[in-house]
Amino acid sequence: MNKVILAGGGTGGHLFPAIAIAEGIKKKYSNSQVYFMGTKRGLEAKILPERGYKLFYLSVRGLKRGLNLSIFKVIFFLMKSMVESIKILRQIQPQAVIGTGGYVSAPAVLAASLMRIPTFIQEQNSFPGITTRILSLFAKKVFLAYDESQKYFWVKKKLKVTGNPVRPEIFKTDKTSAMKKFNLEQDKKTVLILGGSQGASSINNAVLEDLNSSAQELGFQVLWQTGEKDYQKIKENLEDSKNPVQIFNFIEDMSSAYAACDLVVSRAGAITLSEITGCGKPAILIPYPYATAGHQKYNAQVLEKNGAAIVIEEKNLQQVTLLSKTSDLLKDEQKLKQMSGNSKKLGRPNALTEILDEIEQILKSDQHEL
């Protein structure tokens, strides 16, 4: 593929799959040029320039919940962004446009379709939004993370279940070196606590309360990504703790974090779950209750239904002793092993390769230059 444009962002859940695809394209096609479309308000405005990618800005805006006057602004900026997209597409002349979600995908994919440029969609969540379903009508192929998503789409022949594309290096670290990296004991079970890069105060508070109220030492060690906001508070609270807890505001090397742990306690963002299942890790999931369209709840339910995770609703956190629940699971070797196996079955570590191979095959059959 000579030139490709990726459109997706706003949040990491839409942006990082796009980056994984971009890196895969550059690795597979050495002479390729990869561009992005995004907005100045999204996470992409900070991340992509740092990684050396050319980012074209669109004026598009998302619709706030509830119908109000903002819908007219949304329509205006959508039309304006389609005009902007057409100008960018004429300038770059890409062989393909790939949408990975977020409201920026809509004008880019629609404009490319009008110009007869092949378009592709990558959907991360088990419950796709209405925008993705509409855009699927114009796409050559729609790549899904979950089998459960297929029932929501109208044209089944366009669908391909691949899993979510994640960075291949996530799966490449061995446990021994990972334990050394985080100064963890080799013979102790390890729990990885995550709340996303921003942290999750409800999870952090539940864990901290359990640590402070327990008179006994933990029978396991904790690797804890707190997020920036809660880091200092948690660090000060644990200064005199005898429990083996390693805390970080942000863990850059997630490959080592997954390799080191026996169990993950986490939110249920689509990419996090793809990493967890790709590594074959059992999980306790606390879905973010305010995620758009309840995405995290539906994502978590897929793992729970397949025996790979235990799901706790955030509203029930106060009734559950989270670390006690964690301890009980770690002591049940048979269940832990079974959950790990079920997680591995759900994992799609070759998702990126499958997506790129399918795009290449379609472009070749349509006689587009690769």
C-alpha positions in Angstrom: 0.0 0.0 0.0 1.5 3.3 -1.2 -0.6 5.7 0.7 -3.2 5.1 3.4 -5.3 7.5 5.5 -6.5 6.4 9.0 -9.4 8.3 10.5 -10.2 7.7 14.2 -9.6 9.2 17.6 -11.0 11.3 20.3 -10.1 8.7 22.9 -7.4 6.1 23.2 -9.9 3.3 22.4 -10.3 4.6 18.8 -6.8 6.0 18.4 -4.5 3.2 19.5 -6.0 0.6 17.1 -5.4 3.1 14.3 -1.7 3.5 15.5 -1.3 -0.3 15.6 -2.6 -0.6 12.0 -0.4 2.3 10.9 2.7 0.7 12.4 1.7 -2.6 10.8 1.4 -1.0 7.4 4.8 0.7 7.7 6.4 -2.5 8.7 4.8 -4.6 6.0 5.2 -2.1 3.2 8.5 -0.3 3.6 7.7 2.5 1.1 4.2 3.2 2.4 3.1 6.6 3.6 0.5 6.7 6.4 -1.6 9.8 7.2 -4.2 10.5 9.8 -7.4 12.6 10.0 -8.5 13.8 13.5 -9.5 16.8 15.5 -7.6 19.3 17.6 -9.7 18.4 20.6 -8.9 14.7 20.5 -6.1 12.7 22.0 -4.6 12.3 18.5 -3.6 16.0 18.5 -1.0 15.2 21.2 0.0 11.6 20.4 0.3 11.5 16.6 2.8 14.4 16.1 4.9 13.0 18.9 5.1 9.7 16.9 6.0 11.5 13.6 2.7 11.1 11.8 1.1 13.8 9.6 -2.3 14.7 11.1 -4.9 16.5 9.1 -7.5 18.3 11.2 -11.2 18.2 10.6 -13.8 20.5 12.1 -16.3 17.7 13.0 -17.8 17.6 16.4 -19.7 15.0 18.4 -23.3 15.2 19.4 -23.9 15.7 23.1 -26.5 13.4 24.7 -30.1 14.5 24.3 -31.5 16.3 21.2 -31.0 20.0 21.4 -29.8 22.9 19.2 -26.3 21.4 19.1 -27.6 18.9 16.5 -27.7 21.7 13.9 -24.1 22.6 14.7 -23.1 18.9 14.4 -24.7 18.7 11.0 -23.0 21.9 9.9 -19.6 20.7 11.0 -20.1 17.3 9.5 -20.8 18.8 6.1 -17.9 21.2 6.5 -15.6 18.3 7.5 -16.7 16.3 4.4 -15.6 19.2 2.2 -12.3 19.3 4.2 -11.9 15.5 3.7 -12.5 15.7 0.0 -9.7 18.4 -0.3 -7.3 16.2 1.7 -8.2 13.1 -0.3 -7.5 14.9 -3.5 -4.2 16.1 -2.2 -3.0 12.7 -0.9 -4.8 10.4 -3.3 -4.7 7.4 -0.9 -5.3 3.7 -2.0 -7.5 3.2 1.1 -9.2 5.0 4.0 -9.6 3.1 7.3 -12.0 4.3 10.0 -11.4 3.2 13.5 -14.3 5.0 15.2 -14.9 8.3 16.9 -16.9 11.0 15.2 -14.0 11.9 13.0 -14.5 8.6 11.0 -17.8 9.7 9.6 -16.8 12.5 7.2 -13.6 10.8 6.2 -15.2 7.5 5.3 -18.2 9.1 3.6 -16.0 11.5 1.5 -13.7 8.6 0.4 -16.8 6.6 -0.6 -18.1 9.5 -2.7 -14.7 9.6 -4.4 -14.7 5.8 -5.0 -11.7 5.3 -2.7 -11.9 1.8 -0.9 -12.9 2.2 2.7 -12.6 -0.1 5.7 -14.0 0.0 9.2 -12.5 -1.5 12.4 -14.9 -1.8 15.3 -13.4 -2.3 18.7 -16.5 -2.9 20.9 -19.0 -5.8 21.1 -21.9 -3.3 20.7 -21.3 -1.1 17.7 -22.7 2.4 17.6 -25.2 3.6 15.0 -22.5 5.7 13.2 -20.4 2.5 12.6 -23.4 0.6 11.4 -24.3 3.3 8.9 -20.7 3.6 7.7 -20.5 -0.1 7.2 -22.9 0.2 4.2 -20.2 2.2 2.4 -17.2 0.1 3.4 -15.5 -2.7 1.5 -15.0 -4.7 4.8 -15.8 -4.3 8.4 -13.4 -5.8 10.9 -15.0 -6.8 14.2 -13.5 -7.6 17.6 -16.3 -10.0 18.7 -18.6 -12.6 17.1 -21.4 -11.1 19.1 -21.2 -7.9 17.0 -22.3 -9.5 13.8 -26.0 -9.4 14.6 -26.1 -5.6 14.7 -25.0 -5.2 11.0 -27.2 -5.3 8.0 -24.8 -6.7 5.3 -23.2 -9.8 6.8 -20.9 -10.6 3.8 -18.9 -7.4 4.6 -18.0 -8.6 8.1 -14.9 -10.3 9.3 -14.1 -11.2 12.9 -10.4 -10.6 13.5 -10.2 -9.2 17.1 -8.7 -5.8 17.8 -5.3 -4.9 16.5 -2.8 -4.4 19.3 0.9 -3.8 19.3 2.7 -7.2 18.7 5.3 -6.4 21.3 2.6 -6.7 24.0 2.9 -10.5 23.7 6.7 -10.8 23.7 8.0 -10.4 27.3 8.9 -13.4 29.4 7.7 -13.6 33.0 11.1 -13.9 34.7 12.5 -10.7 33.2 9.1 -8.9 33.8 9.2 -9.8 37.5 12.8 -8.4 37.8 11.8 -5.2 36.0 9.1 -4.4 38.6 11.2 -5.8 41.5 8.6 -8.5 42.3 9.1 -11.8 44.0 9.3 -14.7 41.6 7.4 -17.2 43.8 4.5 -15.0 44.7 1.2 -14.5 42.8 0.9 -11.1 41.3 -2.2 -9.0 40.6 -2.1 -6.2 38.1 -4.6 -3.4 38.9 -5.5 -1.1 36.0 -8.0 1.8 35.5 -6.8 3.0 32.2 -4.1 5.7 31.6 -6.2 8.2 33.6 -6.8 5.9 36.5 -10.2 5.0 38.0 -10.9 6.6 41.3 -13.6 4.1 42.3 -11.3 1.1 41.8 -8.3 2.9 43.4 -10.5 3.9 46.5 -11.8 0.3 46.8 -8.3 -1.2 46.8 -6.9 1.4 49.1 -9.7 1.0 51.6 -9.2 -2.8 51.6 -5.5 -2.4 52.1 -6.0 0.0 55.0 -8.7 -2.0 56.7 -7.1 -5.4 56.5 -5.1 -6.4 59.6 -3.5 -9.3 57.8 -0.8 -9.1 55.1 -1.8 -9.9 51.6 -1.0 -13.4 50.3 0.0 -11.9 47.0 1.8 -8.9 45.5 0.2 -6.0 43.7 1.4 -4.1 40.6 -0.8 -1.0 40.5 -1.3 1.6 37.8 -3.1 4.4 39.7 -3.3 7.2 37.1 -1.9 10.6 37.7 -4.8 12.0 39.7 -4.7 9.5 42.6 -1.0 8.6 42.6 0.2 11.0 45.3 -2.6 10.2 47.7 -2.1 6.5 47.3 1.6 6.8 47.6 1.3 8.7 50.9 -1.3 6.3 52.3 0.9 3.3 51.6 4.2 4.7 52.9 4.0 2.6 56.1 2.3 -0.5 54.5 4.0 -3.8 54.9 2.2 -5.2 51.9 4.1 -5.9 48.7 2.6 -3.2 46.5 4.4 -1.5 43.6 2.6 1.6 42.5 3.0 3.7 39.3 1.0 6.6 37.9 1.4 5.1 34.5 3.0 1.9 33.2 4.7 2.4 29.9 5.8 -1.2 29.5 2.5 -3.0 29.5 4.1 -6.1 27.9 6.1 -6.7 31.1 3.1 -5.8 33.3 0.9 -8.5 31.7 3.8 -11.0 31.7 4.4 -10.5 35.4 0.8 -10.9 36.6 -1.5 -13.9 37.3 -4.7 -11.9 37.4 -5.8 -8.5 36.1 -8.3 -6.1 37.9 -9.4 -3.6 35.4 -12.0 -1.5 33.6 -13.4 -3.1 30.4 -12.1 -0.9 27.6 -12.0 -2.7 24.3 -8.2 -2.5 23.7 -7.4 -3.4 27.3 -9.6 -6.6 27.0 -7.9 -7.5 23.7 -4.5 -7.2 25.4 -5.8 -9.3 28.4 -7.2 -12.1 26.3 -4.3 -12.0 23.9 -2.0 -12.7 26.8 -4.4 -15.3 28.2 -5.0 -13.6 31.6 -8.0 -14.1 33.8 -9.6 -10.9 35.0 -11.9 -9.2 37.5 -13.6 -6.4 35.5 -15.4 -3.3 36.8 -16.9 -1.7 33.7 -17.0 2.1 33.5 -20.7 2.8 33.9 -20.7 6.1 31.9 -19.0 4.7 28.8 -20.7 5.7 25.6 -23.6 3.4 24.8 -22.6 1.1 27.6 -19.7 -0.3 25.6 -17.7 -1.4 28.6 -20.6 -3.3 30.1 -21.2 -5.2 26.9 -17.5 -5.9 26.4 -17.1 -7.3 29.9 -20.2 -9.5 29.4 -18.5 -11.3 26.5 -15.6 -12.3 28.7 -17.9 -13.3 31.6 -20.1 -15.4 29.3 -17.0 -17.3 28.1 -15.7 -17.9 31.6 -12.7 -15.6 31.2 -13.7 -12.9 33.7 -15.7 -12.1 36.8 -17.7 -8.8 36.4 -18.5 -6.5 39.3 -20.7 -3.5 38.7 -19.2 -0.2 40.0 -22.3 0.4 42.1 -21.7 -2.9 44.0 -18.0 -2.1 44.8 -18.9 -1.0 48.3 -20.6 -4.3 49.0 -17.6 -6.3 47.7 -14.2 -6.5 49.4 -12.3 -6.3 46.2 -9.0 -7.7 47.4 -10.7 -10.5 49.3 -12.4 -11.5 46.1 -9.1 -11.3 44.4 -7.4 -13.4 47.1 -10.1 -16.1 46.9 -9.7 -16.4 43.2 -5.9 -16.6 43.4 -6.2 -19.5 45.9 -8.4 -21.4 43.5 -5.7 -22.7 41.2 -8.1 -24.8 39.1 -10.5 -21.9 38.5 -7.7 -19.6 37.8 -6.2 -22.0 35.2 -9.6 -22.5 33.6 -10.2 -18.8 33.3 -6.8 -18.3 31.8 -7.5 -21.0 29.2 -10.8 -19.4 28.4 -9.2 -16.0 28.1 -6.6 -17.4 25.7 -9.3 -18.9 23.5 -10.9 -15.4 23.2 -7.6 -13.8 22.4 -6.7 -12.8 18.8 -3.0 -11.9 18.9 -2.9 -12.1 15.0 -5.6 -9.6 14.5 -3.3 -7.0 12.9 -1.9 -9.5 10.4 -5.4 -10.7 9.5 -6.6 -7.1 8.9 -3.7 -6.1 6.7 -3.9 -9.4 4.7 -7.6 -8.9 4.0 -7.1 -5.3 2.9 -4.3 -6.3 0.6 -6.4 -9.0 -1.0 -9.4 -6.7 -1.5 -7.2 -4.0 -3.1 -5.5 -6.5 -5.4 -8.8 -7.9 -6.5 -10.1 -4.3 -7.2 -6.8 -3.7 -9.0 -5.8 -0.8 -6.8 -2.1 -0.1 -6.6 -0.4 -1.6 -3.5 
